[in-house]
């Protein structure tokens, strides 16, 4: 049954808006944005940890990038699922864009992959199946989601990769970053044949510039599972061109070749998830969920979020490197921007802030 993404609690969210946000520490910085840990502080003193994504001002000046930010924010605020990172609010403020998001206290799956691949080992089979099962649940929800009028949103994530899967210290598995997604709600539509996402996680039909369907997300989830089990990259060349060529060839060595603990049934599942022909691939994300659930019962029916939490905890305990500390000036600038971000008590918006509310946009059919 299709799931609605309508948020009937919008007015409650506005009434309970934080009185202020306080930046705590920068978690990561890249070429497009930086992510901060922050506190949302409410009128009666309640504090709630959040993540703040701050887009670099140089990119904020680009009208196309601004529209893509608005698309991502609008869609993110409407998707409510246990396995998808929530976006609580987003604004254009003082020459940049800010998103307030759910804080997943832990690590990216990519960081754990890098650690495992450096040692040449894969994840325990039950944990790998569990993580990808949770990822597949997020994809199934997104693929069948409808708007408040019951119209299918046509969401395809298009950027499923370990970089966008977050693992919490509590064992949560959450899919993030719908910035490259195809969706009927978007004002900026991705042209057919346009390559999006990370090259090593593309489906062969994307490389061949064929129409994008939810099957590209199923294929990417299959790559994530193969790499989790083997501790290796499936499609990876020394250059981008070599990586794309490897995707196009779509030659899949059974995971059991690199990890003897992988049972034949898992190899068979991977063969169906990674079939070159999308019409012969698993029928969809729900089919992937169902098969993974059945395999978990066979391999280890007791595997759970606790096992993911243990894996994340062990990884974090071994990490010493920290993101570079921002200058006092950068921290002060973010604090000033967040002061403009806060919704006033009467429901209005502080001067200089342009709210992005999912109900303020006309949904495209």
SULHUUR-V343945 format. One record per helix or strand. SS is the DSSP state (h for helix, s for strand). FROM is the first residue (numbers start at 1). TO is the last residue. If there is no record, write none. Layout:
ss | from | to
SS | FROM | TO
SS | FROM | TO
//
This chain:
ss | from | to
s | 4 | 4
h | 10 | 15
s | 20 | 29
s | 33 | 41
s | 47 | 55
h | 57 | 60
h | 63 | 78
s | 84 | 84
s | 87 | 93
s | 96 | 102
s | 106 | 108
h | 109 | 119
h | 125 | 144
s | 146 | 146
s | 152 | 152
s | 156 | 156
h | 162 | 164
s | 165 | 168
s | 173 | 175
s | 182 | 182
h | 199 | 201
h | 204 | 207
h | 215 | 230
h | 240 | 249
h | 255 | 257
h | 264 | 273
h | 285 | 299
h | 305 | 317
h | 328 | 341
s | 343 | 343
s | 349 | 349
s | 353 | 355
h | 358 | 360
//
